Amino acid sequence: MLYWISMVLFWIYIKIFYPTKVIGKKNLITTKSIWAANHTSNLDVLIIGTKSFKRFYALAKAELFKNKLFGGYLKKIGAISVKRGEVDIDAVKSCLRVLKDKNKPLLIFPTGTRNSSVEEVNNLKNGVASFALKANAPIVPIVLVRKPKIFRRNRLVIGEPIDISKYQSQRLGKDVYDAINAEITKSMDEMLKKYEFKKKK
């Protein structure tokens, strides 16, 4: 109930202040899947949530959970705490429960934040590939074309799902992760280029 109350309130806020057109909504898988999105701001998850208006879960940095009240709220609405820069076993287990037991989408920002190190970004990308392979979950690439700014039009583009079943028979390792990461990156880059806003002359 708290999730949907929050979603309605956020929907009103985003609708008024951050007008965003959705492209490719038919590609969105609302059962077991990885939503792999680029990360432009703290508003990304709200825009994706209100524009999909579906139940999903999302990875969030552990620092956001330091305040017990706010952290408790985040957990209630589906945020999963993850410690950046290290292997977080609890987070891994929670993510797999979402995919395997709850049969719901998991939102991950594999591009990291502006301050993410190369190692952190690589870990996030490998995390997407790892969860997808372990849960046999398709990957849905998602991009916000530009950083949200108040009253500025934007586009949320949802790409065709990436089927990872062809990798299931292969020996898991760097080559497989790199191949999956390359597919995600290629899809995101193509969507950003195709739907970018042209600068006015």
Backbone hydrogen bonds in HBPLUS format (Angstrom, degrees):
<---DONOR---> <-ACCEPTOR-->    atom                        ^
c    i                          cat <-CA-CA->   ^        H-A-AA   ^      H-
h    n   atom  resd res      DA  || num        DHA   H-A  angle D-A-AA Bond
n    s   type  num  typ     dist DA aas  dist angle  dist       angle   num
A0005-ILE N   A0001-MET O   2.99 MM   4  6.25 157.1  2.04 155.6 162.5     1
A0006-SER N   A0002-LEU O   2.95 MM   4  6.04 165.0  1.97 148.2 152.7     2
A0007-MET N   A0003-TYR O   2.87 MM   4  6.08 151.0  1.96 142.9 152.1     3
A0008-VAL N   A0004-TRP O   3.02 MM   4  6.17 156.8  2.07 144.0 148.3     4
A0009-LEU N   A0005-ILE O   3.15 MM   4  6.42 165.9  2.17 151.4 154.8     5
A0010-PHE N   A0006-SER O   2.85 MM   4  6.03 163.7  1.87 154.9 159.9     6
A0011-TRP N   A0007-MET O   2.80 MM   4  5.88 148.2  1.90 142.0 151.5     7
A0012-ILE N   A0008-VAL O   3.13 MM   4  6.42 156.9  2.18 148.9 152.9     8
A0013-TYR N   A0009-LEU O   3.19 MM   4  6.45 163.1  2.22 146.0 150.5     9
A0014-ILE N   A0010-PHE O   2.81 MM   4  6.03 171.5  1.82 161.0 162.4    10
A0015-LYS N   A0011-TRP O   2.86 MM   4  5.84 161.0  1.90 147.3 153.6    11
A0016-ILE N   A0012-ILE O   3.11 MM   4  6.25 154.7  2.18 146.5 151.8    12
A0017-PHE N   A0013-TYR O   3.02 MM   4  6.12 174.5  2.02 156.3 157.8    13
A0018-TYR N   A0014-ILE O   2.81 MM   4  4.91 152.0  1.89 133.4 141.0    14
A0151-PHE N   A0017-PHE O   2.59 MM 134  5.07 176.2  1.59 157.6 158.6    15
A0154-ASN N   A0019-PRO O   2.99 MM 135  6.37 134.1  2.21 147.3 159.2    16
A0021-LYS N   A0154-ASN O   2.94 MM 133  6.30 163.3  1.97 148.5 144.4    17
A0156-LEU N   A0021-LYS O   2.79 MM 135  6.05 166.5  1.81 157.4 160.5    18
A0023-ILE N   A0156-LEU O   2.84 MM 133  6.14 162.1  1.87 160.7 161.7    19
A0158-ILE N   A0023-ILE O   2.83 MM 135  6.15 165.7  1.85 167.6 172.3    20
A0027-ASN N   A0024-GLY O   2.91 MM   3  5.64 162.2  1.94 123.0 128.6    21
A0028-LEU N   A0025-LYS O   3.02 MM   3  5.48 164.3  2.05 116.2 121.3    22
A0106-LEU N   A0033-SER O   2.92 MM  73  6.33 149.3  2.02 151.1 160.2    23
A0034-ILE N   A0138-PRO O   2.90 MM 104  6.30 161.7  1.94 158.1 163.4    24
A0140-VAL N   A0034-ILE O   2.68 MM 106  5.99 169.9  1.69 165.7 169.1    25
A0035-TRP N   A0106-LEU O   2.83 MM  71  5.88 159.7  1.87 136.1 143.1    26
A0108-ILE N   A0035-TRP O   2.89 MM  73  6.16 166.1  1.91 162.8 164.4    27
A0036-ALA N   A0140-VAL O   2.91 MM 104  5.92 151.1  1.99 136.6 146.1    28
A0142-ILE N   A0036-ALA O   2.82 MM 106  5.89 154.9  1.88 150.8 148.3    29
A0037-ALA N   A0108-ILE O   3.02 MM  71  6.39 159.3  2.07 155.4 161.4    30
A0038-ASN N   A0142-ILE O   3.22 MM 104  6.80 139.2  2.39 148.9 158.9    31
A0044-ASP N   A0041-SER O   3.26 MM   3  5.68 166.1  2.28 111.3 115.5    32
A0046-LEU N   A0043-LEU O   3.02 MM   3  5.28 119.6  2.40 104.4 119.8    33
A0047-ILE N   A0043-LEU O   2.96 MM   4  6.22 160.7  2.00 163.3 169.4    34
A0048-ILE N   A0044-ASP O   2.91 MM   4  6.15 171.1  1.91 159.8 162.2    35
A0049-GLY N   A0045-VAL O   2.89 MM   4  5.87 154.5  1.95 137.5 145.6    36
A0050-THR N   A0046-LEU O   2.90 MM   4  5.98 168.1  1.91 149.0 152.0    37
A0051-LYS N   A0047-ILE O   2.96 MM   4  5.91 150.1  2.05 145.2 153.3    38
A0052-SER N   A0048-ILE O   3.02 MM   4  5.99 142.7  2.17 139.9 148.4    39
A0053-PHE N   A0049-GLY O   2.77 MM   4  5.55 152.2  1.84 141.7 151.2    40
A0057-TYR N   A0105-PRO O   3.06 MM  48  6.31 158.6  2.11 145.1 151.6    41
A0107-LEU N   A0057-TYR O   2.65 MM  50  6.02 169.1  1.66 155.8 159.1    42
A0058-ALA N   A0078-GLY O   3.02 MM  20  6.38 157.0  2.08 147.3 151.1    43
A0080-ILE N   A0058-ALA O   2.75 MM  22  5.96 156.0  1.81 159.4 161.6    44
A0059-LEU N   A0107-LEU O   3.14 MM  48  6.49 159.4  2.19 179.5 173.1    45
A0060-ALA N   A0080-ILE O   2.87 MM  20  5.74 157.4  1.92 154.5 149.2    46
A0082-VAL N   A0060-ALA O   2.95 MM  22  6.04 142.4  2.10 157.4 160.9    47
A0064-LEU N   A0061-LYS O   3.09 MM   3  6.01 157.9  2.14 126.3 130.7    48
A0062-ALA N   A0082-VAL O   2.96 MM  20  5.14 138.0  2.14 140.8 134.8    49
A0065-PHE N   A0062-ALA O   2.97 MM   3  5.51 159.9  2.01 117.6 124.1    50
A0066-LYS N   A0063-GLU O   3.40 MM   3  5.61 169.1  2.41 111.0 111.8    51
A0071-GLY N   A0067-ASN O   2.67 MM   4  5.63 158.7  1.71 158.0 165.8    52
A0072-GLY N   A0068-LYS O   2.86 MM   4  5.80 149.3  1.95 135.4 143.3    53
A0073-TYR N   A0069-LEU O   3.09 MM   4  6.36 150.4  2.18 140.8 148.7    54
A0074-LEU N   A0070-PHE O   2.91 MM   4  6.23 160.3  1.95 151.9 156.8    55
A0075-LYS N   A0071-GLY O   3.06 MM   4  6.31 157.1  2.11 147.1 152.5    56
A0076-LYS N   A0072-GLY O   3.07 MM   4  6.29 152.6  2.15 142.6 149.9    57
A0077-ILE N   A0073-TYR O   3.12 MM   4  6.46 145.2  2.24 150.3 159.0    58
A0079-ALA N   A0074-LEU O   2.84 MM   5  5.22 164.6  1.87 148.4 144.8    59
A0078-GLY N   A0075-LYS O   3.17 MM   3  5.18 157.3  2.23 100.6 107.5    60
A0092-VAL N   A0088-ASP O   3.05 MM   4  6.37 157.5  2.10 151.8 158.6    61
A0093-LYS N   A0089-ILE O   2.96 MM   4  6.23 163.9  1.98 155.7 159.0    62
A0094-SER N   A0090-ASP O   2.98 MM   4  6.20 157.1  2.04 145.9 152.4    63
A0095-CYS N   A0091-ALA O   2.92 MM   4  6.12 158.0  1.97 151.3 156.9    64
A0096-LEU N   A0092-VAL O   3.04 MM   4  6.30 160.7  2.08 151.9 156.6    65
A0097-ARG N   A0093-LYS O   2.98 MM   4  6.20 146.6  2.10 143.9 153.2    66
A0098-VAL N   A0094-SER O   3.08 MM   4  6.36 153.4  2.15 146.1 152.5    67
A0099-LEU N   A0095-CYS O   3.15 MM   4  6.47 159.4  2.19 148.2 153.0    68
A0100-LYS N   A0096-LEU O   2.77 MM   4  5.77 168.9  1.79 152.6 156.1    69
A0101-ASP N   A0097-ARG O   2.88 MM   4  5.01 135.8  2.08 121.3 135.2    70
A0102-LYS N   A0097-ARG O   3.00 MM   5  6.45 156.3  2.05 158.5 164.8    71
A0104-LYS N   A0098-VAL O   3.12 MM   6  5.80 174.0  2.12 147.1 149.1    72
A0112-GLY N   A0109-PHE O   3.08 MM   3  5.73 166.6  2.09 121.0 125.2    73
A0116-SER N   A0113-THR O   3.05 MM   3  5.09 165.7  2.07 108.0 112.3    74
A0121-VAL N   A0117-SER O   3.05 MM   4  6.35 162.0  2.08 154.7 159.1    75
A0122-ASN N   A0118-VAL O   2.95 MM   4  6.16 161.7  1.98 150.5 155.6    76
A0123-ASN N   A0119-GLU O   2.91 MM   4  6.13 152.4  1.99 145.8 153.7    77
A0124-LEU N   A0120-GLU O   2.95 MM   4  6.20 154.1  2.02 147.3 154.1    78
A0125-LYS N   A0121-VAL O   2.92 MM   4  6.18 162.1  1.95 152.6 157.3    79
A0126-ASN N   A0122-ASN O   2.88 MM   4  6.06 162.8  1.91 148.0 153.1    80
A0127-GLY N   A0123-ASN O   2.82 MM   4  5.95 137.2  2.00 136.4 149.0    81
A0128-VAL N   A0124-LEU O   3.04 MM   4  6.41 148.9  2.14 148.5 154.9    82
A0129-ALA N   A0125-LYS O   3.21 MM   4  6.58 165.7  2.23 151.1 153.5    83
A0130-SER N   A0126-ASN O   2.79 MM   4  5.91 158.7  1.83 147.4 154.1    84
A0131-PHE N   A0127-GLY O   2.92 MM   4  6.00 173.3  1.92 152.7 154.3    85
A0132-ALA N   A0128-VAL O   3.00 MM   4  6.08 161.1  2.04 148.6 154.6    86
A0133-LEU N   A0129-ALA O   2.99 MM   4  6.14 157.7  2.05 147.3 152.9    87
A0134-LYS N   A0130-SER O   2.91 MM   4  6.08 165.8  1.93 154.6 158.9    88
A0135-ALA N   A0131-PHE O   2.95 MM   4  5.92 156.1  2.01 147.6 153.4    89
A0136-ASN N   A0132-ALA O   2.83 MM   4  5.40 109.0  2.35 130.4 145.4    90
A0137-ALA N   A0132-ALA O   2.84 MM   5  4.60 151.7  1.92 130.8 139.2    91
A0139-ILE N   A0162-ILE O   3.12 MM  23  4.98 166.5  2.14 138.4 141.3    92
A0162-ILE N   A0139-ILE O   2.65 MM  23  4.98 165.1  1.67 149.4 154.5    93
A0159-GLY N   A0141-PRO O   2.83 MM  18  5.26 167.9  1.85 165.1 166.9    94
A0143-VAL N   A0157-VAL O   2.95 MM  14  5.31 160.0  1.99 150.0 156.6    95
A0157-VAL N   A0143-VAL O   2.84 MM  14  5.31 165.8  1.86 163.7 164.0    96
A0145-VAL N   A0155-ARG O   2.97 MM  10  5.51 167.5  1.99 160.6 164.8    97
A0152-ARG N   A0149-LYS O   2.94 MM   3  5.44 161.1  1.98 140.4 139.7    98
A0167-TYR N   A0164-ILE O   2.97 MM   3  5.58 158.6  2.02 117.4 124.2    99
A0168-GLN N   A0165-SER O   3.10 MM   3  5.23 153.2  2.17 104.8 112.9   100
A0170-GLN N   A0167-TYR O   3.03 MM   3  5.32 153.6  2.11 109.0 117.4   101
A0177-TYR N   A0173-GLY O   3.10 MM   4  6.37 171.4  2.10 161.1 163.5   102
A0178-ASP N   A0174-LYS O   2.79 MM   4  5.89 163.2  1.81 153.4 158.7   103
A0179-ALA N   A0175-ASP O   3.01 MM   4  6.15 150.2  2.11 139.0 146.8   104
A0180-ILE N   A0176-VAL O   3.02 MM   4  6.31 162.1  2.06 155.4 159.3   105
A0181-ASN N   A0177-TYR O   2.85 MM   4  6.02 166.8  1.87 155.1 159.4   106
A0182-ALA N   A0178-ASP O   2.88 MM   4  5.98 147.9  1.98 140.7 149.5   107
A0183-GLU N   A0179-ALA O   3.14 MM   4  6.43 148.0  2.25 140.7 148.3   108
A0183-GLU N   A0180-ILE O   3.11 MM   3  5.15 119.1  2.50  95.6 110.2   109
A0184-ILE N   A0180-ILE O   3.04 MM   4  6.41 158.5  2.09 153.1 158.6   110
A0185-THR N   A0181-ASN O   2.91 MM   4  6.10 171.4  1.92 153.9 156.3   111
A0186-LYS N   A0182-ALA O   2.92 MM   4  5.97 161.6  1.95 145.0 150.5   112
A0187-SER N   A0183-GLU O   3.05 MM   4  6.17 163.5  2.07 146.5 150.8   113
A0188-MET N   A0184-ILE O   2.98 MM   4  6.22 166.1  2.00 156.2 159.9   114
A0189-ASP N   A0185-THR O   2.90 MM   4  6.02 166.9  1.92 153.8 157.8   115
A0190-GLU N   A0186-LYS O   2.99 MM   4  6.11 160.8  2.03 148.8 154.0   116
A0191-MET N   A0187-SER O   3.08 MM   4  6.29 156.4  2.14 147.4 153.5   117
A0192-LEU N   A0188-MET O   2.96 MM   4  6.17 161.5  1.99 153.7 158.8   118
A0193-LYS N   A0189-ASP O   3.03 MM   4  6.21 158.2  2.08 148.5 153.9   119
A0194-LYS N   A0190-GLU O   2.96 MM   4  6.05 158.2  2.01 144.7 151.2   120
A0195-TYR N   A0191-MET O   3.02 MM   4  6.02 159.0  2.06 149.5 153.8   121
